[in-house]
């Protein structure tokens, strides 16, 4: 296994674990947004956004691993973009929620993915 693949795999495992842990909070979101006085729109939006975050982190983790193991001319770009999306998530959480372990784990995953992109050798295939 190449160093670039190890870095991407590490970042993707961190991202998938973060996604799984985040998904466990769904029941709490449903309970807390079902309180009296919370609009139906906010209830629906909170549930959808909560699931969206979990699923998009899992999707990015899988796409990054595929890009690392099937290198092509676009792989480095895919890894850089996946890193940018996860980094943006971490920054937004830091700004709106403040520092916490989930935000830190997203930042770690983003750094691992960008390191993997930098370490990946350019290829002429694909």
C-alpha positions, 0 to 999 in steps of 0.5 A: 500500500502506498503512503498516499493510499494509507493517508486517504484510507486513514482520513476515510475511516475517520470520516466514516466513523464521524458519519456513523457517530453523527447518525446516532444523534438522529433520534435526539434531533427528532425528539428535540424538534418535535417539541411544542412550538417548533414549526413543521418546516424546522422539524423537517429541515433539521431531520433532513439536514442531520441525515444529509451531513451523515450521508455526505460524509460517508459518500465522500469517504467512499469516493476518496478511497476509490480515487486513491485505489483507482488512480487516474488524471482526475484522482488528485482533483477528486481527492483535493475537492473531497478534502475541500468539502470536508474542510468547509464543513469543519470551518462552518461547524467551528463558526456556527457551533464552536470547537468540539470533537466532531469538528476536529475529526472532520478537520483531521479527515480533510488534512489526511485526504489532501496529504493523500492527494499531494502524495499521489503520483501523477498518472497518464491513465484515465 
